[in-house]
């Protein structure tokens, strides 16, 4: 049995809300807290850190406008804008101007998966949803603060402050009390590593965008811009075939995409003819565990990585092992944020994907998996997704609709060139992630040993 003994004064000073639960005073949290105090850490509030809780309004997304950042865009040490970015009107952005995110602001997710932290390095200002805190780093180096909060020590301190069982959250009063170590030289070195990592990520994104642009150009849509039309005419036969009567489904912009794909000289096919589609499974939140086998939900999926936040037991995994993804498959989201495709380029670890995800396995030699994944993540597929799920409060892309998605079939030579660009993009991203891991480990070494040892460690990655 593990237990902690704390006096009343510790309860008063350590918890802004007078928490008395054992989880808050878990021995592991106390051990980390004590170590941070031993190295003369000060609380975040002592560094003039400011934490802003954005407000919320009814969201009305538009095709072009001001970038609206959701909690799903915030991942550990990175802001992901590659997966279905959304925008709000300038009028709504003005109403939410207090939610404005500026360059070098730190973002921390408040709910959903509370405590995910990254630094915003886009030059374009954005608007945050209410599910993400906006943090000004005060007298602290923002890069150093972001990296510390992503170390095992920073993560533990944020985990310590979570409250609520069904929908865990964290609150600013707790964040302000997190003990923050400070050294003379290490923060600047961490910033250099972080910026080098960011350069590699930007180069990776550029390579990926170039590959997508190549596909778009192949179907003659390079300069395509949807034309706003308040009214348009469709035949009754079109309604019968689609079994849809809503105007949103028949927007001319969708015809532009479909006609471009069908008009491609190299040919096209439906996704269902190119791959097998297998639905994954739900387990229910009661089966979640704090550790174990990753249970992958749509919010964990991106074109570049799969994050972990929910887990199931080894025993349940054995029961559901038929849903274990295999190397070479594509995981494709069909619910919540449909149309996110991730190619399992390497042998995946043990995991079970949720019911909102489909497993795709190639069954035709006409298409390469990297190329198909790129098409699924492109505007060609996203416009078809928007057509199929338009108007839904919670989007659901039915498997039958997924199977009918149109895919242009480029020549094998062109697909091979695209595959080379995608591979280069992923290699650059892997290097970027390695640098961030080195930065995190250096901060942990400074906490466990001293600053000099940490700086020596960073010398090996320069």
C-alpha positions in Angstrom: 0.0 0.0 0.0 1.2 3.5 -0.9 0.2 6.5 1.1 1.2 10.1 1.9 1.3 12.0 5.2 0.8 15.7 4.9 0.1 18.4 7.5 -2.7 20.9 7.3 -0.4 23.7 6.3 0.7 21.7 3.3 -2.9 21.3 2.2 -3.4 25.1 2.5 -0.3 26.0 0.6 -0.3 23.3 -2.1 -4.0 23.4 -3.1 -5.8 26.6 -4.2 -9.1 24.8 -3.7 -8.3 23.0 -0.4 -8.2 19.6 -2.0 -8.0 16.7 0.4 -8.2 13.8 -2.0 -5.4 11.2 -2.0 -4.8 11.6 -5.8 -3.7 15.3 -5.3 -1.2 14.2 -2.7 0.0 11.1 -4.5 3.5 10.1 -3.3 4.9 10.5 -6.9 3.6 14.0 -7.1 5.0 14.9 -3.7 8.4 13.4 -4.6 8.5 15.6 -7.8 7.3 18.7 -5.9 9.9 18.2 -3.2 12.7 17.8 -5.8 11.6 21.0 -7.6 11.7 22.9 -4.3 15.1 21.5 -3.5 16.6 23.2 -6.6 15.1 26.5 -5.5 12.2 26.6 -8.0 9.6 29.4 -7.9 6.0 29.3 -8.7 4.8 30.3 -12.2 2.9 33.2 -10.7 6.2 34.6 -9.3 7.5 35.0 -12.9 4.6 37.2 -13.8 3.1 34.5 -16.0 -0.4 35.3 -17.2 -3.0 32.7 -18.0 -6.1 33.7 -20.0 -9.2 31.6 -20.2 -10.9 32.4 -23.6 -14.6 32.8 -23.8 -16.9 31.0 -26.2 -19.6 31.9 -28.7 -21.7 29.7 -31.0 -19.3 28.7 -33.7 -20.0 29.3 -37.4 -17.1 28.2 -39.5 -16.5 29.9 -42.9 -14.3 28.9 -45.9 -12.0 31.9 -45.5 -11.5 34.1 -42.5 -9.6 34.2 -39.3 -7.9 30.9 -38.1 -9.8 29.4 -35.2 -7.6 27.1 -33.1 -9.3 24.2 -31.3 -7.9 22.0 -28.6 -7.3 19.2 -31.1 -4.8 21.4 -32.8 -2.6 21.5 -29.7 -0.3 18.6 -29.4 2.8 18.1 -27.2 5.3 20.9 -28.2 3.6 21.4 -31.6 0.6 23.2 -33.0 -0.9 21.0 -35.7 -2.6 23.0 -38.5 -2.3 20.2 -41.1 -5.6 18.5 -40.0 -8.8 20.2 -41.1 -8.0 23.8 -40.0 -11.2 25.9 -39.5 -11.9 29.6 -39.8 -14.4 32.1 -38.4 -15.6 35.4 -39.9 -13.8 38.7 -39.1 -17.0 39.8 -37.3 -16.9 36.7 -34.9 -13.1 37.2 -34.5 -13.8 40.8 -33.3 -16.3 39.5 -30.8 -13.6 37.1 -29.6 -10.7 39.5 -29.7 -9.8 38.7 -26.1 -9.1 35.1 -27.4 -6.4 36.3 -29.8 -3.3 34.2 -29.9 0.0 36.0 -30.7 3.4 34.8 -31.7 5.2 33.0 -28.9 2.0 32.6 -26.8 1.9 29.2 -25.0 -1.2 27.1 -25.4 -2.4 24.6 -22.8 -5.5 22.5 -23.3 -8.0 23.0 -20.5 -10.3 20.0 -21.2 -10.6 16.9 -23.4 -7.0 16.0 -22.9 -6.0 18.6 -20.3 -2.4 19.7 -20.1 -1.2 19.3 -23.6 1.1 22.2 -24.2 2.8 23.9 -27.2 4.1 27.3 -28.2 2.4 29.2 -31.1 5.0 30.2 -33.7 2.7 31.2 -36.6 3.1 34.8 -37.7 -0.6 35.0 -38.4 -2.7 35.8 -35.3 -5.4 33.2 -34.5 -8.5 33.0 -32.2 -8.6 30.3 -29.5 -11.5 28.2 -28.5 -12.5 28.2 -24.8 -11.0 24.8 -24.3 -7.4 26.1 -24.5 -5.7 28.5 -22.1 -3.5 31.3 -23.6 -0.3 31.8 -21.5 2.0 34.8 -21.5 5.4 33.6 -20.2 6.2 36.8 -18.3 9.9 36.9 -17.3 10.4 33.3 -18.4 11.8 32.2 -21.8 8.6 30.9 -23.5 10.5 28.1 -25.2 12.0 26.9 -22.0 8.6 27.1 -20.2 6.9 25.1 -23.0 9.6 22.4 -22.9 9.5 22.2 -19.1 5.7 21.7 -19.1 6.2 18.8 -21.5 8.9 17.0 -19.4 7.8 14.2 -17.1 8.1 16.7 -14.2 6.0 19.4 -15.8 3.4 16.8 -17.0 3.2 15.3 -13.5 2.5 18.8 -12.0 -0.3 19.4 -14.5 -1.7 15.9 -14.0 -1.7 16.6 -10.2 -4.2 19.5 -10.7 -6.7 17.7 -12.9 -10.2 17.5 -11.4 -13.4 15.8 -12.6 -13.7 12.2 -13.6 -15.9 12.1 -16.7 -14.4 15.2 -18.4 -11.2 16.0 -16.5 -10.1 19.7 -16.6 -7.4 21.9 -15.1 -7.7 25.4 -13.9 -5.4 28.5 -13.9 -5.2 28.7 -10.1 -3.4 25.4 -10.0 -1.2 26.2 -13.0 0.0 29.4 -11.3 1.2 27.3 -8.4 3.4 24.9 -10.4 7.0 25.1 -9.2 9.3 26.2 -12.1 13.1 25.7 -12.0 15.3 28.4 -13.5 18.9 28.3 -14.7 21.2 31.0 -16.2 22.2 29.4 -19.5 20.0 26.5 -20.2 16.8 28.4 -21.3 18.7 30.1 -24.2 20.1 26.7 -25.4 16.6 25.2 -25.2 15.3 28.0 -27.4 18.0 27.3 -30.0 17.1 23.6 -30.1 13.3 24.4 -30.3 13.8 26.9 -33.2 16.0 24.3 -35.1 13.2 21.8 -34.6 10.6 24.3 -35.9 12.7 24.9 -39.0 12.7 21.2 -39.8 9.0 21.0 -39.2 8.3 23.9 -41.6 10.5 22.2 -44.2 8.6 19.0 -43.6 5.3 20.7 -44.1 6.6 22.4 -47.3 7.6 19.0 -48.8 4.2 17.6 -47.9 2.4 20.6 -49.4 4.5 20.3 -52.5 3.4 16.7 -52.9 -0.3 17.6 -52.5 0.1 20.5 -54.9 1.5 18.1 -57.5 -1.7 16.0 -57.2 -4.0 19.1 -57.4 -2.1 20.2 -60.5 -2.5 16.8 -62.1 -6.3 17.2 -62.0 -6.1 20.8 -63.2 -7.2 22.4 -60.0 -4.1 24.5 -59.1 -5.9 27.9 -59.3 -9.3 26.6 -58.3 -11.4 28.9 -56.1 -15.0 28.0 -55.4 -17.4 30.5 -56.8 -20.1 31.7 -54.3 -23.6 31.0 -55.7 -26.8 31.7 -53.9 -28.9 29.6 -56.3 -28.3 26.7 -58.7 -30.3 24.1 -60.6 -30.2 20.3 -60.3 -32.2 17.7 -62.1 -34.6 15.5 -60.2 -32.6 12.5 -61.4 -29.6 13.8 -59.5 -31.7 13.9 -56.4 -32.8 10.3 -56.9 -29.2 9.1 -57.4 -27.9 10.9 -54.4 -30.9 10.2 -52.2 -30.4 13.7 -50.8 -32.6 16.7 -51.1 -30.6 19.3 -49.2 -29.1 22.2 -51.2 -25.8 21.9 -49.3 -25.1 18.5 -50.9 -25.4 19.9 -54.5 -23.2 23.0 -54.1 -21.4 23.6 -57.4 -18.0 23.5 -55.6 -18.4 19.8 -55.1 -19.2 19.3 -58.8 -15.9 21.1 -59.6 -14.0 18.5 -57.6 -15.9 15.5 -58.9 -15.7 16.6 -62.5 -12.0 17.3 -62.2 -11.3 13.8 -60.9 -13.5 12.1 -63.4 -11.9 14.2 -66.2 -8.4 13.2 -65.3 -6.9 11.5 -68.4 -5.1 8.8 -66.3 -8.4 7.6 -64.9 -9.9 7.3 -61.5 -11.6 4.8 -59.2 -13.6 4.6 -56.0 -11.9 4.1 -52.7 -13.9 0.9 -52.1 -12.4 -0.7 -55.2 -8.8 0.1 -54.2 -8.9 -0.9 -50.5 -10.8 -3.0 -48.0 -12.5 -1.0 -45.2 -12.8 -2.4 -41.7 -14.5 -0.6 -38.9 -12.8 -0.5 -35.5 -14.5 -0.8 -32.1 -15.7 1.3 -29.1 -15.0 0.1 -25.6 -16.7 2.7 -23.5 -15.1 5.2 -21.2 -15.6 2.9 -18.2 -12.9 0.6 -19.7 -10.3 3.4 -19.8 -7.2 3.0 -17.7 -4.5 5.4 -16.6 -1.9 3.1 -18.3 -1.9 0.0 -20.5 -2.5 -0.5 -24.2 -3.3 2.7 -26.1 -6.9 3.2 -27.2 -6.6 5.5 -30.2 -9.5 7.9 -30.8 -10.0 10.4 -33.7 -8.5 13.2 -31.6 -5.2 11.2 -31.4 -5.0 10.9 -35.2 -3.1 13.2 -37.6 -1.4 12.6 -40.9 2.0 12.6 -39.2 1.6 10.9 -35.8 -0.7 9.1 -33.4 -0.8 10.4 -29.9 -1.7 8.6 -26.7 -4.0 9.7 -23.9 -6.5 6.8 -23.2 -5.6 3.2 -22.4 -7.2 -0.2 -21.9 -6.1 -3.2 -20.0 -4.0 -6.0 -21.4 -6.9 -8.4 -20.8 -9.3 -6.3 -22.9 -6.7 -5.9 -25.6 -6.5 -9.7 -25.9 -10.3 -9.9 -26.4 -10.1 -7.2 -29.1 -6.8 -8.2 -30.7 -8.4 -8.7 -34.1 -8.7 -4.9 -34.3 -4.9 -4.4 -33.9 -3.7 -2.4 -37.0 -0.9 -3.8 -39.2 2.0 -2.2 -40.9 1.0 -0.8 -44.3 -2.6 -0.1 -43.3 -4.2 3.4 -43.3 -6.2 4.6 -40.4 -9.0 6.9 -41.6 -11.3 8.9 -39.4 -15.0 8.7 -40.2 -16.6 10.6 -37.3 -16.1 13.9 -35.4 -13.3 15.1 -37.7 -13.7 12.8 -40.7 -11.1 12.5 -43.4 -7.9 12.3 -41.4 -5.6 9.6 -42.9 -2.5 8.1 -41.2 -0.3 5.6 -43.0 1.3 3.1 -40.6 4.6 3.1 -42.4 6.3 1.0 -39.7 5.2 -1.9 -37.5 2.8 -0.2 -35.0 2.9 -0.9 -31.3 0.0 -2.5 -29.6 -3.1 -0.4 -29.9 -6.8 -0.6 -30.5 -8.5 2.1 -32.7 -11.9 3.5 -31.7 -15.1 3.0 -33.7 -14.8 6.4 -35.3 -11.8 5.0 -37.3 -11.6 2.7 -40.3 -8.7 0.4 -41.1 -7.9 0.5 -44.8 -5.8 -2.1 -46.5 -4.7 -1.8 -50.1 -6.1 -4.5 -52.5 -5.1 -3.0 -55.9 -1.7 -2.6 -57.4 -2.9 0.5 -59.2 -2.2 2.6 -56.2 0.7 3.2 -53.7 -0.2 3.6 -50.1 1.7 6.8 -49.5 0.1 8.3 -52.5 -3.4 7.2 -51.5 -2.9 8.6 -48.0 -1.8 11.9 -49.4 -5.0 12.1 -51.6 -7.2 11.3 -48.6 -5.6 14.2 -46.7 -6.0 16.6 -49.6 -8.7 19.0 -50.6 -9.9 16.5 -53.2 -11.1 14.2 -50.5 -12.0 16.9 -47.9 -14.5 18.5 -50.3 -16.1 15.1 -50.8 -16.3 14.7 -47.0 -17.8 18.1 -46.6 -20.4 17.3 -49.2 -21.3 13.9 -47.5 -21.5 15.1 -43.9 -22.6 18.7 -44.4 -25.2 20.0 -42.0 -24.5 17.4 -39.3 -24.1 18.6 -35.7 -21.6 15.8 -35.1 -20.2 14.8 -38.5 -20.5 11.1 -39.4 -19.0 9.9 -42.7 -20.8 6.6 -43.3 -18.6 3.7 -44.6 -20.8 3.4 -47.7 -20.0 7.1 -48.4 -16.3 6.5 -47.7 -16.2 3.6 -50.2 -17.7 5.9 -52.9 -14.9 8.5 -52.5 -13.3 9.3 -55.9 -9.6 8.9 -56.2 -7.5 10.0 -59.3 -5.1 7.3 -60.4 -1.8 9.0 -61.4 0.9 7.0 -63.2 3.1 4.8 -61.1 6.1 7.0 -62.0 4.3 10.1 -60.6 3.1 8.1 -57.6 6.7 7.1 -56.9 7.9 10.7 -57.1 5.1 11.7 -54.6 6.1 8.8 -52.4 9.7 10.1 -52.4 8.5 13.6 -51.3 6.3 12.1 -48.6 9.3 10.0 -47.3 11.5 13.1 -47.2 8.8 15.0 -45.3 8.5 12.3 -42.7 12.3 12.0 -42.2 12.5 15.8 -41.6 9.7 15.5 -39.1 11.4 12.7 -37.3 14.6 14.8 -37.0 12.5 17.7 -35.6 10.8 15.4 -33.0 14.2 14.0 -32.0 15.5 17.5 -31.2 12.5 18.3 -29.0 13.0 15.0 -27.2 16.7 16.0 -26.6 15.5 19.4 -25.3 13.1 17.7 -22.9 15.7 15.3 -21.7 18.2 18.1 -21.1 15.7 19.9 -18.8 15.0 16.6 -16.9 18.8 16.1 -16.5 19.2 19.6 -15.1 16.5 18.8 -12.5 18.0 15.4 -11.6 21.6 16.5 -11.7 22.6 20.1 -12.5 22.7 22.7 -15.3 26.3 21.9 -16.5 25.4 18.2 -17.1 22.4 19.2 -19.1 24.4 21.6 -21.2 27.0 18.9 -21.9 24.1 16.7 -23.1 22.9 19.3 -25.5 26.4 19.6 -27.0 25.9 16.1 -28.5 23.0 17.2 -30.6 24.4 20.4 -32.1 
